[in-house]
Every structure is written in structure tokens, then in C-alpha cells.
Amino acid sequence: MLSRSVTQQYPEVRPDLPPRSRGVIALVEENCTVCMLCARECPDWCIYIDSHKETLPAPEGGRPRARNMLDRFAIDFSLCMYCGICIEVCPFDALFWSPEFEYAEGDIRNLLHEKEKLAAWAQTVPPPPAHEPGAEPPKELAATSRPVRPRPAPAPKASTAPAPEAPEVPEEPPARRVPPPGRPPGTGPSAGHASVRAIRPPGALPKKETPSTGESSAEKLSTGRDDVPPKAAPPEQTSSTDSSGEPEEET
């Protein structure tokens, strides 16, 4: 507030911009592999890419390979929000920030920059700033200065000579069981399964044998008792005819 304001006389006097200014996006066409990551990640969908495939001649003893060739790479700066996501996601360093900002147009349609104009912006990209003192070196330089690890010695090859065979040991015949003194043979625990089946489990009662009366199970169910004697069958009736021809009942 106490100092006098000074107005820079632009465009006669160019402003001093910081080294990482976001002016315009430059393209290095040789590094682009048409992976489409920048176009997919763009939140404004302002990147347009067209390509075709070409078959490269195969080296001696190899097979031909197909490669994507870039036909069109355009950025519509009337839609771009200068977020820098396309530059961050590019895996092959094909996009860079340029501090140039003097590309204003009277017609908004002229803000669509094709790959020829984007490649011209690559000449204005400044070199990366130097590392701060005491900072870690870049990964590329650290990988080149790393000592080479010695290769492990190859393991000795196993001999192909056959191993000596072990001497054959004759098999001994199975020992014969001898019953103890005082016990006749055939009375031991392995005398047979007949003695084992005859053993009644503890708590089981023997089956009660009931005399058969000749009555069917249906008659027992009708009476409800097993000890009721069967009913006597009714006497059979027979009929005969006398000399007069009339039937005569006999009992």
C-alpha cells in the first residue's frame, strides 16, 4: 500500500512467468502410441484422436507386427480446462506444458489445434528445472549408477550314472501262532465267527416263544387279545330232495 504500483507495458514488455506455467499443451508425435489414455481421462472430452494400423516388415527369422499410426491428434482449447490430467496419464511422455499463452483468436473455431500446430508448440517447452541441492537423483540416473549384480554360478549337473541297487533281503515267513499251554486249539478269540455271533449283547432279553394257535393275524387284531380261543365255525347246511320233489333241509 505504501509502494507505488507499476504497470507492465504488455506486449512491449513480456512478463516473467514461473517455470511450470500452464500455457498450451505441446505434442511430441514420435512418442505417441495411440493408447487413447489422454482422450479417455480428459474430463472435458476435448481431445480427438484418429489412427490406423500398419504391418511392419518382419526381421529375418521373425514375424510381421502391426502398429498403430497416428492420423489426427487435436485439442479444442475452447473446451480445455487446463487441468493437466492428459499430461500426467501419458505413459510415453508425448504431451508437455508450454508457457506460451499468445494464441488468442477472434473466432472460437480457430482454437481447435491440430497435431501440426501442437507439434510446433513443442519447440517452446523449457527444459526441466534442476534438482534442488541434496535431493535424490532421478530414477534413470540412479539405475545407471547402480552396480551390476554378479550372476549366480550355475548349479553342477547331476550325474547320469545309475545309483547302486540295494541288496535283496529274503522275506521271512510269517510266524505261526502257538496256543498257550492248557488251552485246546480252536478255542481262542479267533476260533471263528460262530462263537462271536452267539454272544448276546448286554441288556437284551431272549425272545419269548409262544405256541401257535393257527389264528391269523387279522383275527387277532379283531379280537384285541392273543389268548382268546378261536370261534367255532357255523355248521354247514345241506339240502336234499325227497321223492315228491320238495327240498328237505337237514342239519
HELIX and SHEET records of a PDB file:
HELIX    1   1 GLU A   29  ASN A   31  5                                   3    
HELIX    2   2 LEU A   37  GLU A   41  1                                   5    
HELIX    3   3 ILE A   85  VAL A   89  1                                   5    
HELIX    4   4 ILE A  108  LEU A  111  5                                   4    
HELIX    5   5 LYS A  115  TRP A  121  1                                   7    
HELIX    6   6 ALA A  122  THR A  124  5                                   3    
HELIX    7   7 LYS A  139  SER A  145  1                                   7    
HELIX    8   8 HIS A  193  ARG A  197  1                                   5    
HELIX    9   9 SER A  217  THR A  223  1                                   7    
SHEET    1   A 2 VAL A  24  LEU A  27  0                                        
SHEET    2   A 2 LEU A  95  SER A  98 -1                                        
SHEET    1   B 3 ILE A  47  LEU A  56  0                                        
SHEET    2   B 3 ARG A  65  ASP A  76 -1                                        
SHEET    3   B 3 LEU A 112  HIS A 113 -1                                        
SHEET    1   C 2 THR A 238  THR A 241  0                                        
SHEET    2   C 2 PRO A 247  GLU A 250 -1                                        
END                                                                             
